Amino acid sequence: MRNNIDYRGFARLVRIETLKMIYKAKASHIGGAFSMVDLLAVLYNGILVADAANPDNPQRDRLLLSKGHACTSLYATLALKGFFPIEELATYGQDNSRLMSHANHKVPGVELSTGSLGHALSIACGIAVAAKTKSERWKTYCLLSDGELDEGSNWESILFAAHHCLNNVVAIVDYNKIQAFGRTNEVINLESLCDKFLAFGWNPTEIDGHDYRQIEQAFLTKTSKPMVIIAHTTKGKGIDFMENSLLWHYRSPDQAQFEEALKQLS
């Protein structure tokens, strides 16, 4: 891997801070927040062109978190990278805090307020068109949940991106296979997701979304088409009693569960 970056160590810190935020705020969505942590760890430690000291740099890469309900791990990532003081994480979900329970664009490093699913990819494609028009070299990344691919607006965007040859847009699907009320194959079966993107004119690649080498290699792939990384992940990754469990889409840990989870991460 590049420069011997400690992705695993960074991801562990993100999970710890995410756990603390959700426990203190008695919030939810810890399962979906934990499943995408390893993707964020690679993005923010070797892939994204981003500057914490100048988060609005016009030449930055853009990352849009479509699954805005899982914003805790993005907030933790940004704080650990210096976009805002890490002490501010303690205000998550509190009155008058900018760290709202869904991604808030007023937070440095957050490009778009999200939470209503199925919107961010279309905006990402619009941003990518603007970059092409201006001959800019930066890229736009969009991190999606698997469940929101039930939304037709995403497939309109997927068609649009292929038609306009937007090879400067990268979609990442956090494919943990559990959405709010059941498993994705029981709610609306997405398979074969790779074949669908291929048929729609994208360059898809499937990876283990917790294998840092695979994640890194996928992001470094060059393509003449829009690219989608289908990352097979585990809901609640890192905590044995949360992993692959529908229960942890909405549940908040009690004190005993918080202490056990913290012990497993420490």
MIDOSE-1310 file (N, C-alpha, C; in nm, 2 decimals, decimal comma, always signed):
residues 266
mrnn	+0,08/-0,12/+0,00/+0,00/+0,00/+0,00/+0,09/+0,13/+0,00; +0,03/+0,24/-0,04/+0,10/+0,36/-0,06/+0,16/+0,42/+0,07; +0,29/+0,44/+0,07/+0,35/+0,51/+0,19/+0,33/+0,45/+0,32; +0,30/+0,32/+0,32/+0,27/+0,25/+0,45/+0,17/+0,32/+0,54
idyr	+0,07/+0,38/+0,48/-0,03/+0,45/+0,56/-0,10/+0,35/+0,65; -0,12/+0,40/+0,78/-0,19/+0,31/+0,88/-0,34/+0,33/+0,87; -0,40/+0,28/+0,76/-0,55/+0,29/+0,75/-0,62/+0,23/+0,87; -0,57/+0,11/+0,91/-0,64/+0,04/+1,02/-0,64/+0,12/+1,15
gfar	-0,53/+0,18/+1,18/-0,52/+0,26/+1,30/-0,62/+0,38/+1,29; -0,62/+0,45/+1,18/-0,71/+0,56/+1,16/-0,85/+0,52/+1,17; -0,89/+0,41/+1,11/-1,03/+0,36/+1,11/-1,07/+0,32/+1,25; -0,98/+0,27/+1,33/-1,01/+0,24/+1,47/-1,05/+0,36/+1,55
lvri	-0,97/+0,47/+1,53/-1,00/+0,60/+1,59/-1,14/+0,66/+1,55; -1,17/+0,64/+1,42/-1,29/+0,69/+1,37/-1,41/+0,61/+1,43; -1,39/+0,48/+1,45/-1,50/+0,40/+1,51/-1,52/+0,44/+1,65; -1,41/+0,46/+1,72/-1,42/+0,50/+1,87/-1,49/+0,63/+1,88
etlk	-1,46/+0,73/+1,80/-1,52/+0,86/+1,81/-1,67/+0,86/+1,77; -1,70/+0,78/+1,67/-1,83/+0,76/+1,62/-1,92/+0,69/+1,73; -1,86/+0,59/+1,79/-1,93/+0,52/+1,90/-1,97/+0,62/+2,02; -1,87/+0,71/+2,05/-1,89/+0,80/+2,16/-2,00/+0,90/+2,13
miyk	-2,00/+0,95/+2,00/-2,10/+1,05/+1,96/-2,24/+0,99/+1,97; -2,25/+0,87/+1,91/-2,39/+0,81/+1,91/-2,44/+0,77/+2,05; -2,35/+0,72/+2,13/-2,39/+0,69/+2,27/-2,43/+0,81/+2,35; -2,35/+0,92/+2,34/-2,38/+1,04/+2,42/-2,51/+1,10/+2,37
akas	-2,54/+1,10/+2,24/-2,66/+1,17/+2,18/-2,78/+1,07/+2,18; -2,76/+0,95/+2,23/-2,86/+0,85/+2,22/-2,92/+0,84/+2,08; -2,83/+0,84/+1,98/-2,87/+0,85/+1,84/-2,86/+0,71/+1,78; -2,88/+0,70/+1,65/-2,89/+0,57/+1,58/-2,80/+0,57/+1,46
higg	-2,81/+0,47/+1,38/-2,74/+0,45/+1,25/-2,59/+0,41/+1,27; -2,56/+0,35/+1,38/-2,43/+0,31/+1,41/-2,38/+0,20/+1,31; -2,47/+0,11/+1,28/-2,44/+0,00/+1,19/-2,39/+0,05/+1,05; -2,47/+0,14/+0,99/-2,43/+0,20/+0,86/-2,31/+0,29/+0,87
afsm	-2,29/+0,36/+0,98/-2,17/+0,44/+1,00/-2,05/+0,36/+1,00; -2,05/+0,25/+1,08/-1,93/+0,16/+1,09/-1,90/+0,09/+0,96; -2,00/+0,06/+0,88/-1,97/-0,02/+0,76/-1,89/+0,06/+0,66; -1,90/+0,19/+0,66/-1,82/+0,27/+0,56/-1,69/+0,33/+0,61
vdll	-1,66/+0,30/+0,74/-1,54/+0,37/+0,80/-1,41/+0,34/+0,72; -1,39/+0,21/+0,68/-1,27/+0,18/+0,61/-1,26/+0,24/+0,47; -1,37/+0,27/+0,41/-1,37/+0,34/+0,28/-1,33/+0,49/+0,31; -1,38/+0,55/+0,41/-1,34/+0,68/+0,45/-1,19/+0,69/+0,49
avly	-1,14/+0,59/+0,56/-1,00/+0,59/+0,60/-0,91/+0,60/+0,48; -0,94/+0,52/+0,37/-0,85/+0,53/+0,26/-0,87/+0,66/+0,18; -1,00/+0,70/+0,16/-1,02/+0,82/+0,09/-0,95/+0,94/+0,15; -0,95/+0,96/+0,28/-0,90/+1,07/+0,34/-0,75/+1,06/+0,38
ngil	-0,69/+0,95/+0,35/-0,55/+0,93/+0,38/-0,47/+0,88/+0,26; -0,50/+0,94/+0,14/-0,42/+0,90/+0,03/-0,49/+0,91/-0,11; -0,62/+0,94/-0,11/-0,70/+0,95/-0,23/-0,75/+1,09/-0,26; -0,83/+1,14/-0,17/-0,89/+1,27/-0,19/-0,79/+1,39/-0,19
vada	-0,80/+1,48/-0,29/-0,73/+1,60/-0,28/-0,81/+1,70/-0,19; -0,77/+1,71/-0,07/-0,84/+1,79/+0,03/-0,75/+1,86/+0,12; -0,78/+1,98/+0,17/-0,69/+2,05/+0,26/-0,77/+2,10/+0,37; -0,75/+2,05/+0,49/-0,82/+2,09/+0,61/-0,80/+2,24/+0,64
anpd	-0,69/+2,29/+0,61/-0,66/+2,44/+0,63/-0,74/+2,53/+0,53; -0,78/+2,47/+0,42/-0,85/+2,54/+0,31/-0,96/+2,45/+0,25; -1,06/+2,42/+0,33/-1,16/+2,33/+0,28/-1,24/+2,37/+0,16; -1,24/+2,50/+0,13/-1,31/+2,54/+0,01/-1,22/+2,57/-0,11
npqr	-1,10/+2,51/-0,11/-1,01/+2,53/-0,22/-1,08/+2,48/-0,35; -1,09/+2,57/-0,45/-1,16/+2,54/-0,57/-1,10/+2,41/-0,64; -0,98/+2,38/-0,61/-0,91/+2,26/-0,68/-0,93/+2,13/-0,60; -1,01/+2,14/-0,49/-1,03/+2,02/-0,41/-1,11/+1,91/-0,48
drll	-1,10/+1,79/-0,45/-1,19/+1,69/-0,49/-1,32/+1,70/-0,40; -1,43/+1,67/-0,46/-1,56/+1,68/-0,38/-1,60/+1,54/-0,34; -1,64/+1,52/-0,21/-1,70/+1,40/-0,17/-1,84/+1,43/-0,11; -1,94/+1,37/-0,17/-2,08/+1,39/-0,13/-2,12/+1,26/-0,06
lskg	-2,16/+1,27/+0,07/-2,21/+1,16/+0,14/-2,36/+1,15/+0,12; -2,40/+1,06/+0,03/-2,54/+1,05/+0,00/-2,62/+0,99/+0,12; -2,56/+0,89/+0,18/-2,62/+0,83/+0,30/-2,60/+0,91/+0,42; -2,66/+1,03/+0,42/-2,64/+1,13/+0,52/-2,67/+1,09/+0,66
hact	-2,75/+0,99/+0,68/-2,78/+0,94/+0,82/-2,66/+0,88/+0,89; -2,56/+0,85/+0,81/-2,44/+0,78/+0,87/-2,33/+0,89/+0,88; -2,37/+1,01/+0,90/-2,27/+1,12/+0,90/-2,17/+1,12/+1,02; -2,20/+1,04/+1,12/-2,11/+1,04/+1,24/-1,97/+1,00/+1,21
slya	-1,96/+0,90/+1,12/-1,82/+0,86/+1,09/-1,75/+0,96/+0,99; -1,83/+1,03/+0,91/-1,77/+1,14/+0,83/-1,73/+1,25/+0,92; -1,81/+1,29/+1,02/-1,77/+1,40/+1,11/-1,64/+1,36/+1,19; -1,64/+1,23/+1,23/-1,52/+1,18/+1,31/-1,40/+1,19/+1,22
tlal	-1,41/+1,15/+1,09/-1,30/+1,15/+1,00/-1,25/+1,29/+0,98; -1,34/+1,38/+0,96/-1,30/+1,52/+0,93/-1,23/+1,58/+1,05; -1,28/+1,55/+1,17/-1,22/+1,61/+1,29/-1,08/+1,55/+1,31; -1,06/+1,42/+1,29/-0,93/+1,36/+1,30/-0,83/+1,41/+1,20
kgff	-0,88/+1,46/+1,09/-0,80/+1,52/+0,98/-0,78/+1,67/+1,00; -0,84/+1,73/+1,10/-0,81/+1,86/+1,13/-0,90/+1,97/+1,07; -1,02/+1,92/+1,01/-1,11/+2,02/+0,95/-1,18/+2,11/+1,06; -1,20/+2,05/+1,18/-1,25/+2,13/+1,29/-1,20/+2,06/+1,42
piee	-1,21/+2,13/+1,53/-1,16/+2,07/+1,65/-1,23/+1,94/+1,69; -1,15/+1,84/+1,73/-1,20/+1,71/+1,77/-1,30/+1,72/+1,89; -1,28/+1,82/+1,97/-1,36/+1,84/+2,09/-1,51/+1,87/+2,05; -1,52/+1,92/+1,93/-1,66/+1,96/+1,88/-1,74/+1,83/+1,86
laty	-1,68/+1,72/+1,85/-1,76/+1,60/+1,83/-1,85/+1,57/+1,94; -1,82/+1,62/+2,06/-1,90/+1,60/+2,18/-2,04/+1,67/+2,17; -2,05/+1,76/+2,07/-2,17/+1,84/+2,06/-2,27/+1,77/+1,96; -2,23/+1,66/+1,90/-2,31/+1,60/+1,80/-2,46/+1,58/+1,85
gqdn	-2,55/+1,62/+1,77/-2,69/+1,59/+1,80/-2,75/+1,68/+1,91; -2,67/+1,78/+1,96/-2,71/+1,86/+2,07/-2,77/+1,99/+2,01; -2,85/+2,06/+2,10/-2,91/+2,18/+2,05/-2,81/+2,28/+2,01; -2,83/+2,35/+1,90/-2,75/+2,46/+1,84/-2,61/+2,41/+1,79
srlm	-2,59/+2,28/+1,78/-2,47/+2,22/+1,72/-2,48/+2,22/+1,57; -2,37/+2,25/+1,51/-2,37/+2,23/+1,36/-2,35/+2,09/+1,32; -2,31/+2,00/+1,42/-2,30/+1,86/+1,39/-2,44/+1,79/+1,41; -2,52/+1,82/+1,30/-2,66/+1,77/+1,31/-2,66/+1,61/+1,28
shan	-2,77/+1,55/+1,31/-2,78/+1,41/+1,30/-2,79/+1,36/+1,15; -2,79/+1,45/+1,06/-2,77/+1,41/+0,92/-2,67/+1,51/+0,86; -2,60/+1,48/+0,76/-2,48/+1,56/+0,71/-2,52/+1,70/+0,69; -2,44/+1,79/+0,74/-2,47/+1,94/+0,74/-2,36/+2,01/+0,67
hkvp	-2,40/+2,08/+0,56/-2,29/+2,15/+0,48/-2,23/+2,26/+0,55; -2,28/+2,30/+0,66/-2,21/+2,41/+0,74/-2,09/+2,36/+0,81; -2,07/+2,23/+0,82/-1,95/+2,17/+0,88/-1,84/+2,17/+0,78; -1,72/+2,22/+0,81/-1,61/+2,23/+0,72/-1,58/+2,09/+0,66
gvel	-1,57/+2,08/+0,53/-1,54/+1,95/+0,47/-1,66/+1,88/+0,42; -1,78/+1,92/+0,46/-1,91/+1,85/+0,42/-1,96/+1,94/+0,30; -1,97/+1,87/+0,19/-2,00/+1,94/+0,06/-2,15/+1,97/+0,05; -2,24/+1,88/+0,11/-2,38/+1,88/+0,08/-2,46/+1,83/+0,20
stgs	-2,56/+1,90/+0,24/-2,65/+1,85/+0,34/-2,73/+1,74/+0,28; -2,73/+1,62/+0,34/-2,80/+1,51/+0,29/-2,87/+1,43/+0,40; -2,96/+1,34/+0,35/-3,04/+1,27/+0,45/-3,16/+1,22/+0,37; -3,22/+1,30/+0,28/-3,32/+1,25/+0,19/-3,26/+1,17/+0,08
lgha	-3,27/+1,04/+0,09/-3,19/+0,95/+0,00/-3,23/+0,96/-0,14; -3,13/+0,93/-0,23/-3,15/+0,93/-0,37/-3,12/+1,06/-0,44; -3,06/+1,16/-0,37/-3,04/+1,29/-0,44/-2,90/+1,32/-0,47; -2,81/+1,27/-0,39/-2,67/+1,32/-0,40/-2,60/+1,28/-0,53
lsia	-2,63/+1,16/-0,58/-2,56/+1,12/-0,71/-2,60/+1,21/-0,82; -2,72/+1,26/-0,83/-2,76/+1,35/-0,94/-2,68/+1,48/-0,92; -2,66/+1,53/-0,80/-2,59/+1,65/-0,77/-2,44/+1,63/-0,81; -2,39/+1,51/-0,77/-2,25/+1,48/-0,80/-2,23/+1,48/-0,95
cgia	-2,32/+1,43/-1,03/-2,31/+1,43/-1,18/-2,31/+1,58/-1,23; -2,40/+1,66/-1,17/-2,40/+1,80/-1,21/-2,27/+1,87/-1,18; -2,21/+1,84/-1,07/-2,08/+1,90/-1,03/-1,97/+1,85/-1,13; -1,98/+1,72/-1,17/-1,88/+1,66/-1,26/-1,89/+1,73/-1,40
vaak	-2,02/+1,76/-1,44/-2,04/+1,83/-1,57/-1,97/+1,96/-1,56; -1,99/+2,03/-1,45/-1,93/+2,17/-1,44/-1,78/+2,16/-1,45; -1,72/+2,06/-1,38/-1,58/+2,04/-1,39/-1,53/+2,02/-1,53; -1,60/+1,93/-1,60/-1,57/+1,90/-1,74/-1,58/+2,03/-1,83
tkse	-1,68/+2,11/-1,81/-1,71/+2,23/-1,88/-1,59/+2,33/-1,86; -1,54/+2,33/-1,74/-1,43/+2,43/-1,71/-1,29/+2,37/-1,73; -1,29/+2,24/-1,78/-1,16/+2,17/-1,80/-1,08/+2,16/-1,67; -1,15/+2,14/-1,56/-1,09/+2,12/-1,43/-1,05/+1,97/-1,41
rwkt	-0,95/+1,94/-1,33/-0,90/+1,81/-1,32/-0,95/+1,74/-1,19; -1,01/+1,81/-1,10/-1,06/+1,74/-0,98/-1,17/+1,65/-1,00; -1,19/+1,56/-0,91/-1,29/+1,45/-0,92/-1,41/+1,47/-0,82; -1,52/+1,41/-0,85/-1,63/+1,41/-0,76/-1,66/+1,27/-0,72
ycll	-1,67/+1,24/-0,59/-1,70/+1,11/-0,53/-1,83/+1,12/-0,46; -1,91/+1,01/-0,47/-2,04/+1,00/-0,41/-2,05/+0,87/-0,34; -2,07/+0,87/-0,21/-2,08/+0,75/-0,13/-2,22/+0,73/-0,10; -2,27/+0,61/-0,15/-2,41/+0,58/-0,14/-2,44/+0,46/-0,05
sdge	-2,56/+0,45/+0,00/-2,60/+0,33/+0,07/-2,66/+0,23/-0,04; -2,67/+0,10/-0,01/-2,72/+0,01/-0,10/-2,88/+0,03/-0,11; -2,94/+0,05/+0,01/-3,09/+0,06/+0,01/-3,14/+0,18/-0,08; -3,06/+0,29/-0,09/-3,11/+0,40/-0,16/-3,10/+0,38/-0,31
ldeg	-3,04/+0,27/-0,35/-3,05/+0,23/-0,50/-3,18/+0,18/-0,54; -3,27/+0,17/-0,44/-3,42/+0,15/-0,48/-3,48/+0,27/-0,54; -3,41/+0,38/-0,52/-3,47/+0,51/-0,57/-3,44/+0,53/-0,72; -3,54/+0,56/-0,80/-3,53/+0,57/-0,94/-3,44/+0,69/-0,98
snwe	-3,43/+0,79/-0,89/-3,35/+0,91/-0,93/-3,21/+0,87/-0,95; -3,16/+0,77/-0,87/-3,02/+0,72/-0,89/-3,00/+0,67/-1,03; -3,09/+0,59/-1,08/-3,07/+0,53/-1,21/-3,08/+0,63/-1,32; -3,16/+0,73/-1,30/-3,16/+0,84/-1,40/-3,02/+0,91/-1,41
silf	-2,96/+0,93/-1,29/-2,83/+0,98/-1,28/-2,72/+0,89/-1,34; -2,74/+0,76/-1,32/-2,65/+0,67/-1,38/-2,65/+0,67/-1,53; -2,77/+0,68/-1,58/-2,78/+0,69/-1,73/-2,72/+0,82/-1,78; -2,75/+0,93/-1,71/-2,69/+1,06/-1,74/-2,54/+1,06/-1,75
aahh	-2,48/+1,01/-1,64/-2,33/+1,01/-1,63/-2,27/+0,93/-1,75; -2,33/+0,82/-1,78/-2,27/+0,74/-1,89/-2,29/+0,81/-2,02; -2,40/+0,87/-2,04/-2,43/+0,94/-2,17/-2,33/+1,06/-2,19; -2,29/+1,13/-2,08/-2,20/+1,24/-2,09/-2,06/+1,20/-2,06
clnn	-2,03/+1,08/-2,05/-1,89/+1,03/-2,04/-1,82/+1,09/-1,92; -1,89/+1,09/-1,81/-1,83/+1,15/-1,69/-1,73/+1,06/-1,61; -1,62/+1,06/-1,67/-1,51/+0,97/-1,61/-1,45/+1,04/-1,49; -1,50/+1,16/-1,45/-1,45/+1,23/-1,34/-1,54/+1,22/-1,22
vvai	-1,64/+1,13/-1,23/-1,73/+1,10/-1,11/-1,71/+0,95/-1,07; -1,70/+0,93/-0,94/-1,68/+0,80/-0,88/-1,79/+0,77/-0,78; -1,87/+0,67/-0,81/-1,97/+0,63/-0,71/-1,92/+0,52/-0,62; -1,95/+0,52/-0,50/-1,91/+0,41/-0,41/-2,03/+0,36/-0,34
vdyn	-2,06/+0,24/-0,35/-2,18/+0,18/-0,29/-2,13/+0,10/-0,16; -2,18/+0,15/-0,05/-2,16/+0,08/+0,08/-2,26/-0,04/+0,08; -2,21/-0,15/+0,03/-2,31/-0,27/+0,01/-2,30/-0,36/+0,13; -2,37/-0,31/+0,24/-2,37/-0,40/+0,36/-2,49/-0,49/+0,36
kiqa	-2,58/-0,47/+0,26/-2,69/-0,56/+0,23/-2,80/-0,56/+0,34; -2,80/-0,46/+0,42/-2,91/-0,44/+0,52/-2,96/-0,30/+0,51; -3,09/-0,27/+0,49/-3,15/-0,14/+0,49/-3,24/-0,13/+0,60; -3,32/-0,02/+0,61/-3,39/+0,01/+0,73/-3,48/-0,10/+0,78
fgrt	-3,55/-0,17/+0,70/-3,65/-0,26/+0,74/-3,63/-0,41/+0,69; -3,51/-0,44/+0,65/-3,48/-0,57/+0,61/-3,36/-0,58/+0,52; -3,33/-0,70/+0,48/-3,21/-0,72/+0,39/-3,25/-0,68/+0,25; -3,15/-0,63/+0,18/-3,18/-0,57/+0,05/-3,24/-0,67/-0,05
nevi	-3,19/-0,80/-0,04/-3,25/-0,90/-0,13/-3,39/-0,93/-0,10; -3,44/-0,89/+0,02/-3,58/-0,92/+0,05/-3,67/-0,80/+0,03; -3,61/-0,68/+0,04/-3,69/-0,55/+0,02/-3,71/-0,53/-0,13; -3,59/-0,50/-0,20/-3,59/-0,50/-0,35/-3,45/-0,55/-0,39
nles	-3,45/-0,67/-0,45/-3,32/-0,73/-0,48/-3,24/-0,65/-0,58; -3,12/-0,62/-0,55/-3,03/-0,54/-0,64/-2,95/-0,62/-0,73; -2,94/-0,75/-0,71/-2,85/-0,83/-0,79/-2,90/-0,85/-0,93; -2,80/-0,86/-1,02/-2,66/-0,85/-1,00/-2,63/-0,70/-1,02
lcdk	-2,59/-0,64/-0,91/-2,56/-0,49/-0,91/-2,45/-0,46/-1,01; -2,35/-0,54/-1,01/-2,24/-0,51/-1,10/-2,28/-0,52/-1,25; -2,36/-0,62/-1,28/-2,41/-0,63/-1,42/-2,50/-0,51/-1,46; -2,58/-0,46/-1,36/-2,67/-0,35/-1,39/-2,58/-0,22/-1,43
flaf	-2,48/-0,19/-1,35/-2,40/-0,08/-1,38/-2,33/-0,10/-1,51; -2,28/-0,22/-1,54/-2,22/-0,24/-1,66/-2,31/-0,22/-1,78; -2,44/-0,26/-1,77/-2,53/-0,24/-1,87/-2,57/-0,10/-1,89; -2,55/-0,02/-1,78/-2,58/+0,13/-1,79/-2,46/+0,21/-1,84
gwnp	-2,35/+0,14/-1,88/-2,24/+0,21/-1,94/-2,13/+0,26/-1,84; -2,13/+0,20/-1,72/-2,03/+0,24/-1,62/-1,92/+0,13/-1,61; -1,81/+0,17/-1,55/-1,70/+0,08/-1,52/-1,72/+0,03/-1,38; -1,77/-0,09/-1,35/-1,79/-0,13/-1,21/-1,68/-0,22/-1,17
teid	-1,64/-0,21/-1,04/-1,55/-0,30/-0,98/-1,60/-0,34/-0,84; -1,59/-0,47/-0,81/-1,64/-0,52/-0,68/-1,52/-0,55/-0,59; -1,53/-0,50/-0,46/-1,42/-0,52/-0,37/-1,48/-0,56/-0,23; -1,38/-0,61/-0,15/-1,41/-0,62/-0,01/-1,39/-0,48/+0,05
ghdy	-1,50/-0,43/+0,10/-1,49/-0,29/+0,15/-1,42/-0,27/+0,28; -1,36/-0,38/+0,33/-1,28/-0,37/+0,46/-1,14/-0,41/+0,43; -1,10/-0,44/+0,31/-0,97/-0,47/+0,27/-0,90/-0,35/+0,21; -0,81/-0,29/+0,29/-0,75/-0,16/+0,25/-0,68/-0,17/+0,12
rqie	-0,61/-0,28/+0,09/-0,54/-0,29/-0,04/-0,64/-0,28/-0,16; -0,74/-0,36/-0,14/-0,84/-0,36/-0,25/-0,91/-0,22/-0,27; -0,94/-0,16/-0,15/-1,00/-0,02/-0,16/-0,91/+0,07/-0,23; -0,78/+0,07/-0,19/-0,69/+0,17/-0,25/-0,67/+0,14/-0,40
qafl	-0,66/+0,02/-0,44/-0,64/-0,02/-0,58/-0,76/+0,03/-0,66; -0,88/+0,01/-0,60/-1,00/+0,05/-0,68/-1,00/+0,20/-0,70; -0,97/+0,28/-0,60/-0,97/+0,42/-0,62/-0,86/+0,47/-0,71; -0,75/+0,39/-0,73/-0,65/+0,44/-0,82/-0,67/+0,39/-0,96
tkts	-0,78/+0,32/-0,99/-0,81/+0,27/-1,12/-0,84/+0,39/-1,22; -0,78/+0,39/-1,33/-0,81/+0,49/-1,43/-0,91/+0,43/-1,53; -1,01/+0,52/-1,57/-1,11/+0,47/-1,67/-1,16/+0,58/-1,75; -1,21/+0,55/-1,87/-1,27/+0,65/-1,96/-1,42/+0,66/-1,94
kpmv	-1,47/+0,58/-1,84/-1,62/+0,59/-1,81/-1,64/+0,63/-1,67; -1,76/+0,66/-1,63/-1,79/+0,68/-1,49/-1,76/+0,55/-1,42; -1,71/+0,56/-1,30/-1,67/+0,44/-1,22/-1,75/+0,42/-1,10; -1,79/+0,30/-1,07/-1,86/+0,27/-0,95/-1,78/+0,16/-0,87
iiah	-1,75/+0,18/-0,75/-1,69/+0,08/-0,66/-1,80/+0,02/-0,58; -1,83/-0,11/-0,60/-1,93/-0,18/-0,52/-1,85/-0,25/-0,41; -1,86/-0,19/-0,29/-1,78/-0,23/-0,17/-1,87/-0,32/-0,08; -1,84/-0,45/-0,09/-1,91/-0,54/+0,00/-1,86/-0,52/+0,14
ttkg	-1,95/-0,48/+0,23/-1,92/-0,44/+0,37/-2,01/-0,52/+0,47; -1,98/-0,50/+0,59/-2,05/-0,56/+0,70/-2,11/-0,45/+0,79; -2,24/-0,45/+0,80/-2,31/-0,36/+0,89/-2,26/-0,37/+1,03; -2,22/-0,26/+1,10/-2,17/-0,27/+1,23/-2,03/-0,32/+1,24
kgid	-1,95/-0,31/+1,13/-1,82/-0,37/+1,13/-1,73/-0,32/+1,25; -1,67/-0,42/+1,32/-1,58/-0,39/+1,43/-1,63/-0,43/+1,56; -1,77/-0,44/+1,58/-1,83/-0,48/+1,71/-1,90/-0,61/+1,69; -1,86/-0,71/+1,75/-1,92/-0,85/+1,72/-2,07/-0,86/+1,74
fmen	-2,13/-0,79/+1,84/-2,27/-0,80/+1,86/-2,35/-0,71/+1,77; -2,28/-0,62/+1,70/-2,35/-0,53/+1,60/-2,34/-0,58/+1,46; -2,24/-0,66/+1,43/-2,21/-0,70/+1,29/-2,33/-0,78/+1,23; -2,36/-0,73/+1,10/-2,46/-0,80/+1,02/-2,59/-0,81/+1,08
sllw	-2,63/-0,71/+1,16/-2,76/-0,72/+1,24/-2,84/-0,60/+1,20; -2,97/-0,63/+1,16/-3,07/-0,53/+1,13/-3,10/-0,44/+1,25; -3,09/-0,50/+1,37/-3,12/-0,43/+1,49/-3,04/-0,30/+1,50; -2,92/-0,30/+1,45/-2,83/-0,18/+1,47/-2,84/-0,08/+1,36
hyrs	-2,95/-0,08/+1,29/-2,97/+0,03/+1,19/-3,02/+0,15/+1,28; -3,11/+0,12/+1,37/-3,17/+0,23/+1,45/-3,14/+0,23/+1,60; -3,09/+0,12/+1,65/-3,07/+0,12/+1,80/-2,95/+0,20/+1,84; -2,96/+0,25/+1,96/-2,85/+0,32/+2,03/-2,80/+0,23/+2,14
pdqa	-2,67/+0,22/+2,16/-2,61/+0,14/+2,26/-2,64/+0,19/+2,40; -2,68/+0,10/+2,50/-2,69/+0,14/+2,63/-2,55/+0,14/+2,70; -2,54/+0,17/+2,83/-2,41/+0,18/+2,89/-2,33/+0,06/+2,88; -2,39/-0,06/+2,91/-2,31/-0,19/+2,90/-2,26/-0,22/+2,76
qfee	-2,35/-0,19/+2,66/-2,31/-0,21/+2,52/-2,20/-0,12/+2,48; -2,22/+0,01/+2,52/-2,11/+0,11/+2,49/-1,98/+0,07/+2,55; -1,97/+0,02/+2,67/-1,85/-0,02/+2,74/-1,79/-0,14/+2,67; -1,87/-0,23/+2,63/-1,82/-0,35/+2,56/-1,77/-0,32/+2,42
alkq	-1,84/-0,23/+2,35/-1,80/-0,19/+2,22/-1,67/-0,12/+2,23; -1,65/-0,03/+2,33/-1,53/+0,05/+2,34/-1,41/-0,04/+2,38; -1,44/-0,15/+2,45/-1,34/-0,24/+2,49/-1,29/-0,32/+2,36; -1,38/-0,35/+2,28/-1,35/-0,43/+2,15/-1,27/-0,34/+2,06
ls	-1,29/-0,21/+2,06/-1,22/-0,12/+1,97/-1,08/-0,07/+2,03; -1,07/-0,08/+2,16/-0,94/-0,03/+2,22/-0,83/-0,12/+2,21
